[in-house]
Amino acid sequence: MRFSRDTCIGLAAVGLMTWMAACDPSRAGRSAGAQAPADSAATYQAEVEEGVGAAVAILLDTSGSMRDRAPGDARPKYVVAQEALEAMLDATDAFVAKRPDFPIKIGLYTFSSSVRTLRSIQPYDRGAIRDALATLALPGGGTAIGDAMQEARPDLYRAGVFRKYLLVVTDGDNTNGRSPDEVAREIAQKSEGAVQVYFVAFDTSPQKFAFLKDVGGDAIGAGTGAELRQALDGIYQGKILAEAPGAGEREQVKP
């Protein structure tokens, strides 16, 4: 219903919200908390001030197939992967001892049919990460790779550091939720290349994740536990930690 000019003037005297509801419903909806649809192409924005350092979100597959025996090993794949991740922390210990001025922050996530945060991205603490790894649930269910990437990504923008990485360890195809191809391309576009994505394809073909080449990422194959360790070391030390010393980054100058 449209009200007359005199009626609207009278309602305005009663209160702004009353006037808006009666005489300009479109504005009333916005003032009541409704927001315009988000721009799907909008870039990600950090939630805190950022400085030097690197944040790594480690995403570990705990789908049903990770209970299968690892090639060349008597143990299941999830146990072998857990051990390989713990070994990867040795490199972090050495790096932190050598470069205490360059913060390293790590988060740990698992995914099957859904995503579980074992430890959000926080300053490196080997004991805390080991404790988080010890809480791994027995594998079961599907494989929500894309959803896990999407879930961990916002935590990278709360970490307060310039360099951001997603490191995914998986043994299979995406079966639940969003496609990792779609999510990787979205992250590359909206982060403007600030988030680097790396996959370790454990007991599966890395060609399944060839799309990462298009967004500046990479996928490395690993058939055995030893190869898994080597692949993780190649990505973690050869790419993530190796970028830090020569990054040329400086603390932002505060006005």
Kinemage of the C-alpha trace (Angstrom):
@kinemage 1
@onewidth
@group {chain A} dominant
@subgroup {mainchain}
@vectorlist {calphas} color= white
{ca met a 1} P 0.000 0.000 0.000
{ca arg a 2} L 1.232 3.517 -0.861
{ca phe a 3} L 0.659 6.279 1.724
{ca ser a 4} L 0.057 9.953 0.975
{ca arg a 5} L 2.778 12.548 1.456
{ca asp a 6} L 1.049 14.023 4.533
{ca thr a 7} L 0.613 10.571 6.074
{ca cys a 8} L 4.287 9.768 5.533
{ca ile a 9} L 5.307 13.029 7.181
{ca gly a 10} L 3.205 12.072 10.188
{ca leu a 11} L 4.723 8.609 10.353
{ca ala a 12} L 8.204 10.115 10.156
{ca ala a 13} L 7.443 12.000 13.334
{ca val a 14} L 6.640 8.704 15.034
{ca gly a 15} L 9.941 7.117 14.082
{ca leu a 16} L 12.307 6.514 11.213
{ca met a 17} L 11.780 2.751 11.088
{ca thr a 18} L 8.006 3.188 11.013
{ca trp a 19} L 8.347 5.671 8.155
{ca met a 20} L 10.646 3.413 6.189
{ca ala a 21} L 8.400 0.377 6.627
{ca ala a 22} L 5.337 2.253 5.413
{ca cys a 23} L 6.766 4.603 2.787
{ca asp a 24} L 9.927 2.918 1.491
{ca pro a 25} L 9.725 -0.862 2.074
{ca ser a 26} L 12.900 -1.591 0.088
{ca arg a 27} L 15.000 0.564 2.422
{ca ala a 28} L 13.291 -0.886 5.473
{ca gly a 29} L 14.377 -4.387 4.519
{ca arg a 30} L 17.993 -3.322 4.183
{ca ser a 31} L 17.970 -1.435 7.486
{ca ala a 32} L 16.489 -4.421 9.288
{ca gly a 33} L 19.621 -6.403 8.553
{ca ala a 34} L 19.010 -7.739 5.048
{ca gln a 35} L 22.113 -7.592 2.895
{ca ala a 36} L 22.558 -7.383 -0.820
{ca pro a 37} L 23.636 -10.648 -2.446
{ca ala a 38} L 27.369 -11.188 -2.063
{ca asp a 39} L 29.476 -10.566 -5.135
{ca ser a 40} L 30.585 -14.030 -6.209
{ca ala a 41} L 33.733 -12.514 -7.723
{ca ala a 42} L 34.708 -10.501 -4.632
{ca thr a 43} L 38.234 -11.146 -3.399
{ca tyr a 44} L 38.949 -12.569 0.035
{ca gln a 45} L 39.865 -10.055 2.714
{ca ala a 46} L 42.045 -10.781 5.734
{ca glu a 47} L 40.172 -10.533 9.026
{ca val a 48} L 43.270 -9.287 10.863
{ca glu a 49} L 46.339 -7.259 10.007
{ca glu a 50} L 48.879 -9.430 8.197
{ca gly a 51} L 52.646 -9.607 8.531
{ca val a 52} L 55.507 -11.936 7.664
{ca gly a 53} L 55.034 -15.651 8.167
{ca ala a 54} L 53.373 -18.714 6.672
{ca ala a 55} L 50.129 -20.482 7.523
{ca val a 56} L 49.608 -24.093 6.463
{ca ala a 57} L 46.266 -25.899 6.585
{ca ile a 58} L 46.936 -29.657 6.469
{ca leu a 59} L 43.928 -31.624 5.184
{ca leu a 60} L 44.070 -35.380 5.767
{ca asp a 61} L 41.754 -37.889 4.090
{ca thr a 62} L 39.995 -40.208 6.576
{ca ser a 63} L 37.530 -41.759 4.137
{ca gly a 64} L 36.790 -45.482 4.230
{ca ser a 65} L 39.515 -46.391 1.745
{ca met a 66} L 42.187 -45.046 4.110
{ca arg a 67} L 41.582 -48.165 6.227
{ca asp a 68} L 42.997 -50.296 3.415
{ca arg a 69} L 46.481 -51.665 3.709
{ca ala a 70} L 49.154 -49.294 2.452
{ca pro a 71} L 51.183 -50.585 -0.520
{ca gly a 72} L 54.377 -52.230 0.697
{ca asp a 73} L 53.281 -51.985 4.322
{ca ala a 74} L 51.297 -54.139 6.725
{ca arg a 75} L 49.566 -51.124 8.251
{ca pro a 76} L 46.515 -49.207 7.005
{ca lys a 77} L 47.044 -46.076 4.954
{ca tyr a 78} L 45.741 -43.698 7.585
{ca val a 79} L 48.353 -44.896 10.104
{ca val a 80} L 51.133 -44.541 7.534
{ca ala a 81} L 49.905 -41.047 6.642
{ca gln a 82} L 49.752 -40.017 10.291
{ca glu a 83} L 53.331 -41.174 10.798
{ca ala a 84} L 54.479 -39.308 7.678
{ca leu a 85} L 52.879 -36.089 8.893
{ca glu a 86} L 54.575 -36.406 12.272
{ca ala a 87} L 57.917 -36.887 10.512
{ca met a 88} L 57.223 -33.748 8.502
{ca leu a 89} L 57.199 -31.799 11.756
{ca asp a 90} L 60.932 -32.470 12.148
{ca ala a 91} L 61.509 -30.011 9.319
{ca thr a 92} L 59.394 -27.412 11.107
{ca asp a 93} L 61.384 -27.826 14.304
{ca ala a 94} L 64.604 -27.217 12.401
{ca phe a 95} L 63.174 -24.244 10.525
{ca val a 96} L 61.780 -22.561 13.644
{ca ala a 97} L 65.128 -22.980 15.399
{ca lys a 98} L 66.899 -21.320 12.473
{ca arg a 99} L 64.281 -18.667 11.661
{ca pro a 100} L 62.473 -17.709 14.884
{ca asp a 101} L 61.663 -14.346 13.275
{ca phe a 102} L 59.448 -16.011 10.637
{ca pro a 103} L 56.227 -17.299 12.246
{ca ile a 104} L 54.919 -20.681 11.142
{ca lys a 105} L 51.275 -21.445 11.845
{ca ile a 106} L 49.681 -24.841 11.243
{ca gly a 107} L 46.139 -26.167 11.313
{ca leu a 108} L 44.987 -29.776 11.006
{ca tyr a 109} L 41.744 -30.898 9.386
{ca thr a 110} L 40.337 -34.287 8.392
{ca phe a 111} L 37.670 -35.134 5.862
{ca ser a 112} L 35.507 -38.114 5.008
{ca ser a 113} L 31.843 -37.494 4.161
{ca ser a 114} L 32.180 -34.321 6.239
{ca val a 115} L 34.976 -32.117 7.540
{ca arg a 116} L 36.427 -32.078 11.040
{ca thr a 117} L 38.767 -29.454 12.485
{ca leu a 118} L 41.296 -31.142 14.751
{ca arg a 119} L 43.254 -27.943 15.368
{ca ser a 120} L 42.559 -24.560 13.836
{ca ile a 121} L 45.494 -22.615 12.398
{ca gln a 122} L 47.650 -21.486 15.316
{ca pro a 123} L 51.343 -20.822 16.020
{ca tyr a 124} L 53.395 -23.975 15.551
{ca asp a 125} L 53.344 -26.264 18.591
{ca arg a 126} L 54.602 -29.753 17.864
{ca gly a 127} L 53.123 -31.254 21.018
{ca ala a 128} L 49.681 -29.816 20.284
{ca ile a 129} L 49.768 -31.069 16.704
{ca arg a 130} L 50.864 -34.534 17.813
{ca asp a 131} L 48.006 -34.572 20.313
{ca ala a 132} L 45.595 -33.546 17.539
{ca leu a 133} L 46.867 -36.332 15.271
{ca ala a 134} L 46.274 -38.784 18.103
{ca thr a 135} L 42.558 -37.937 18.011
{ca leu a 136} L 42.088 -39.164 14.437
{ca ala a 137} L 38.846 -41.053 14.105
{ca leu a 138} L 38.818 -44.434 12.391
{ca pro a 139} L 38.365 -43.875 8.642
{ca gly a 140} L 34.930 -44.338 7.152
{ca gly a 141} L 32.522 -42.717 4.739
{ca gly a 142} L 33.034 -40.716 1.568
{ca thr a 143} L 35.605 -38.191 0.408
{ca ala a 144} L 34.710 -34.488 0.690
{ca ile a 145} L 37.923 -32.948 -0.631
{ca gly a 146} L 36.400 -29.742 -1.978
{ca asp a 147} L 34.387 -29.129 1.181
{ca ala a 148} L 37.538 -29.549 3.288
{ca met a 149} L 39.387 -26.985 1.187
{ca gln a 150} L 36.477 -24.592 1.513
{ca glu a 151} L 36.245 -25.153 5.275
{ca ala a 152} L 39.942 -24.527 5.965
{ca arg a 153} L 40.375 -21.549 3.659
{ca pro a 154} L 38.814 -18.885 5.952
{ca asp a 155} L 41.172 -19.879 8.780
{ca leu a 156} L 44.103 -18.914 6.542
{ca tyr a 157} L 42.713 -15.387 6.398
{ca arg a 158} L 42.497 -15.246 10.188
{ca ala a 159} L 46.118 -16.337 10.645
{ca gly a 160} L 47.640 -12.868 10.250
{ca val a 161} L 50.404 -13.831 7.803
{ca phe a 162} L 50.999 -13.129 4.134
{ca arg a 163} L 51.798 -16.653 2.936
{ca lys a 164} L 48.958 -19.156 2.903
{ca tyr a 165} L 48.943 -22.827 1.912
{ca leu a 166} L 46.521 -25.730 1.645
{ca leu a 167} L 48.243 -29.125 1.824
{ca val a 168} L 45.922 -32.034 1.018
{ca val a 169} L 46.732 -35.732 1.524
{ca thr a 170} L 44.194 -38.016 -0.156
{ca asp a 171} L 43.942 -41.475 -1.675
{ca gly a 172} L 40.881 -41.086 -3.854
{ca asp a 173} L 38.292 -39.218 -5.849
{ca asn a 174} L 35.946 -36.619 -4.456
{ca thr a 175} L 32.606 -38.280 -3.654
{ca asn a 176} L 30.833 -35.725 -1.446
{ca gly a 177} L 30.173 -32.007 -1.641
{ca arg a 178} L 31.874 -29.530 -3.919
{ca ser a 179} L 34.411 -30.490 -6.553
{ca pro a 180} L 38.039 -29.761 -5.545
{ca asp a 181} L 38.630 -28.484 -9.083
{ca glu a 182} L 35.882 -25.892 -8.662
{ca val a 183} L 37.008 -24.894 -5.172
{ca ala a 184} L 40.681 -24.627 -6.184
{ca arg a 185} L 39.828 -22.320 -9.079
{ca glu a 186} L 37.573 -20.226 -6.849
{ca ile a 187} L 40.291 -19.909 -4.208
{ca ala a 188} L 42.897 -18.970 -6.813
{ca gln a 189} L 40.631 -16.280 -8.232
{ca lys a 190} L 39.358 -14.800 -4.988
{ca ser a 191} L 42.712 -14.937 -3.197
{ca glu a 192} L 44.421 -13.483 -6.276
{ca gly a 193} L 47.008 -16.255 -6.015
{ca ala a 194} L 47.743 -15.680 -2.324
{ca val a 195} L 46.641 -19.202 -1.351
{ca gln a 196} L 48.810 -21.969 -2.806
{ca val a 197} L 47.287 -25.465 -3.045
{ca tyr a 198} L 49.310 -28.688 -3.016
{ca phe a 199} L 48.073 -32.287 -3.107
{ca val a 200} L 49.808 -35.541 -2.253
{ca ala a 201} L 48.024 -38.353 -4.098
{ca phe a 202} L 48.630 -41.366 -1.851
{ca asp a 203} L 48.098 -44.693 -3.627
{ca thr a 204} L 46.234 -42.937 -6.452
{ca ser a 205} L 47.135 -41.078 -9.627
{ca pro a 206} L 48.196 -37.426 -9.278
{ca gln a 207} L 46.688 -36.849 -12.732
{ca lys a 208} L 43.297 -36.734 -11.018
{ca phe a 209} L 44.379 -33.373 -9.675
{ca ala a 210} L 46.021 -32.013 -12.827
{ca phe a 211} L 43.769 -28.947 -12.553
{ca leu a 212} L 46.119 -27.626 -9.879
{ca lys a 213} L 48.636 -26.721 -12.575
{ca asp a 214} L 46.128 -24.187 -13.887
{ca val a 215} L 45.992 -22.379 -10.543
{ca gly a 216} L 49.681 -22.422 -9.660
{ca gly a 217} L 49.503 -25.496 -7.443
{ca asp a 218} L 50.854 -29.007 -7.810
{ca ala a 219} L 50.062 -32.670 -7.139
{ca ile a 220} L 52.668 -35.301 -6.331
{ca gly a 221} L 52.082 -39.036 -6.373
{ca ala a 222} L 53.103 -41.396 -3.570
{ca gly a 223} L 52.610 -45.146 -3.820
{ca thr a 224} L 54.218 -46.263 -0.564
{ca gly a 225} L 54.786 -44.879 2.901
{ca ala a 226} L 58.369 -43.982 2.009
{ca glu a 227} L 57.192 -42.155 -1.094
{ca leu a 228} L 54.562 -40.358 0.958
{ca arg a 229} L 57.244 -39.050 3.291
{ca gln a 230} L 59.343 -38.004 0.318
{ca ala a 231} L 56.414 -36.239 -1.339
{ca leu a 232} L 55.469 -34.373 1.835
{ca asp a 233} L 59.076 -33.371 2.333
{ca gly a 234} L 59.319 -32.156 -1.258
{ca ile a 235} L 56.273 -29.931 -0.889
{ca tyr a 236} L 56.827 -28.801 2.671
{ca gln a 237} L 60.559 -28.184 2.652
{ca gly a 238} L 61.051 -27.767 -1.081
{ca lys a 239} L 58.187 -25.335 -1.629
{ca ile a 240} L 56.525 -23.987 1.513
{ca leu a 241} L 59.478 -23.511 3.865
{ca ala a 242} L 61.936 -22.836 1.039
{ca glu a 243} L 59.949 -19.771 -0.013
{ca ala a 244} L 60.234 -18.129 3.377
{ca pro a 245} L 63.924 -17.098 3.684
{ca gly a 246} L 64.082 -15.346 0.336
{ca ala a 247} L 60.625 -13.881 0.461
{ca gly a 248} L 61.872 -10.351 1.007
{ca glu a 249} L 58.902 -9.608 3.223
{ca arg a 250} L 58.982 -6.946 5.913
{ca glu a 251} L 56.634 -6.094 8.691
{ca gln a 252} L 54.000 -3.633 7.541
{ca val a 253} L 54.708 -0.066 8.560
{ca lys a 254} L 51.992 1.203 10.833
{ca pro a 255} L 50.936 4.841 10.400
